[in-house]
Amino acid sequence: MKDIENLLESGVVTFTFKKANGELRTATGTRVLDPEVATGYTSEDAPKGERDAFPGVIPYWDLDKQAWRSLREDSLVSIDSVK
């Protein structure tokens, strides 16, 4: 399976992951913070500073929820499409 973090940094990715409660969720996200790519993203949504990275946790802009979310790499079930 391709590295989800690299895919998110280069475009829009639709993927399925298992939530903490065991439920499957399909999400569409990106780390390309251009408002033309990251629907709903504005300068108000920009990260407010640097945080320590948590190993195996990948932040992404969720295009459906128009908010920052994170994905635990070990919860990834499938990568469904890449644009």
C-alpha positions in Angstrom: 0.0 0.0 0.0 1.3 3.5 -0.9 2.3 5.9 1.8 -0.9 7.8 2.7 1.0 10.8 4.0 2.9 11.4 0.7 -0.4 11.0 -1.2 -2.2 13.5 1.0 0.7 16.0 0.5 0.4 15.7 -3.3 -3.4 15.8 -3.8 -6.8 14.7 -2.8 -7.2 11.2 -1.4 -10.3 9.2 -0.6 -9.6 6.5 2.0 -11.4 4.2 4.4 -10.2 3.7 8.0 -11.5 2.0 11.1 -12.6 4.4 13.8 -11.7 3.8 17.5 -15.2 2.3 18.1 -14.7 -0.2 15.3 -16.9 1.5 12.7 -15.6 2.0 9.2 -15.5 5.6 7.8 -14.6 6.8 4.3 -13.0 10.2 4.2 -11.7 12.5 1.5 -8.8 14.7 2.5 -5.6 16.5 1.6 -2.6 18.3 3.0 -2.4 20.7 0.0 -3.6 23.9 1.6 -4.5 25.7 -1.6 -8.2 26.8 -1.2 -8.8 25.5 -4.8 -7.8 22.0 -3.6 -8.8 22.1 0.1 -12.5 23.0 -0.2 -13.6 25.3 2.6 -10.0 26.0 3.8 -9.3 29.6 4.7 -6.4 31.4 6.3 -8.3 31.2 9.6 -7.9 27.4 9.4 -4.1 27.6 9.1 -2.2 25.8 11.9 -1.5 28.2 14.7 2.0 26.9 15.3 4.2 23.9 15.3 3.3 20.8 17.2 5.3 17.7 18.0 4.5 15.0 15.6 2.9 11.9 17.0 4.4 8.8 15.3 1.8 7.1 13.1 -0.7 10.0 13.3 -1.3 12.0 10.2 -3.2 15.3 10.2 -5.2 16.1 7.1 -7.8 18.6 5.9 -11.1 16.7 5.7 -13.0 18.0 2.6 -16.3 16.7 3.7 -16.2 18.1 7.3 -14.1 21.1 6.2 -12.0 20.8 9.3 -8.7 19.4 10.5 -8.8 15.7 11.3 -6.1 13.0 11.9 -5.7 9.5 10.9 -3.9 6.7 12.7 -1.8 5.0 10.1 -2.5 1.6 11.5 -6.3 2.2 11.2 -6.1 2.6 7.4 -8.2 0.0 5.6 -7.9 1.1 2.0 -6.9 3.9 -0.3 -9.9 4.3 -2.6 -8.9 7.1 -5.0 -6.2 9.7 -5.6 -6.7 12.9 -7.5 
